[in-house]
């Protein structure tokens, strides 16, 4: 192999792995390879104005394509800015390959400007973090990073690339990274053990998470649930695990309070847990929410998550799709719905909120290419009532607890799938974490749509605080001023216009129809400030 500078060879390696776009925000210590990027045919740099926006766009792109997505951050300051969104990618298993430059190995002892231990910074929020110190291993390390990012359970990885190492020559060949297959099925004896536990249950329940969607096991999950007659609850789920109009679907257990999970599971005598862990709430119960005699069958490719918090009677490290298919064959035809008393919540009567009206109008007009990115939080129930997710790849939700992913996530999805109609729903608070991503949408002609659900508060904090008061017998009183966003009032339409995105404010029901029509008719990005108070 002919020698060439490592800063050139890395683009050969990216090309070998089918990577042709880099999301980032530039810096001086990355200037060497960014200069080469400009002369690399077929390679594209997508500029964001802040690192969180770059990571959010890459996260959406990776989720829409299956990854990997390449992100460039600027040394320690850029990595520090992106830590929150890297945490989101880590908890959500997004296969991001994150690189950052540094001044050089030769300067390590001098503790100069921006000097920091990048690997130590990245390690808590990535699946793998390392630093290259010799030009002869640059491509090998990048291949290792891609392999680790893409091997289930997937996740973000980080590689520090010192400038002086990249300036040196290397004769390493660029070859395609090897991604090991983990499409594994347990041996027949273990499958039969799982089937026996589930067959014996009178009131089984299914708990499913994002491992189902990553595996593409939605149909297989539905077949198993039907064979058991078991209600399906989603747990830590940010993509479609089952058609939400399926008669066995019950909704999401939520992410805040363990008592909610316990109420849903109170009558269960067995649980099939697939592609998630127990339990992901912010305030989980310290004791098991299951009845004492309940049996648990846990299937996941992430062996760390199996029995992490609660023991399992049958624990199978396996790919959900072929494993559920095999289980469905063992369990046989569908049986009547389980008599689990707490499975079905009583029907509620809802008024026509602004979100109901807007989402209903969008459902009527958007067609079958609609993709929704849901960061609406407190407005999400109305959104899901009017636009229930039904097909894989058409619904994405925030995950990991990070705000600010809605706007950039929709941009990344639209970049990956330009033929789809991509609409992000986010809050007034959440949008302000990464509002500058609108500029990137304009710069690259990304015709995503953005709906700000504007209640002029961190409403979720209000709701959670009221739960806290109830649990502790604290009398209701005014919410903290720190939850209020009404003063000064943010003019989202003017703010979007300053970044090149046209928009409209919708504060009355009569304005909804025209706003949706205009949003869908606009050839480029568009923003709606939807007043939901």
Order of alpha helices (4+ residues) and beta strands (2+ residues): beta-alpha-beta-alpha-beta-alpha-beta-alpha-beta-alpha-beta-alpha-beta-alpha-beta-alpha-beta-alpha-alpha-beta-beta-alpha-beta-beta-beta-alpha-alpha-beta-alpha-beta-alpha-beta-alpha-alpha-beta-alpha-alpha-beta-alpha-beta
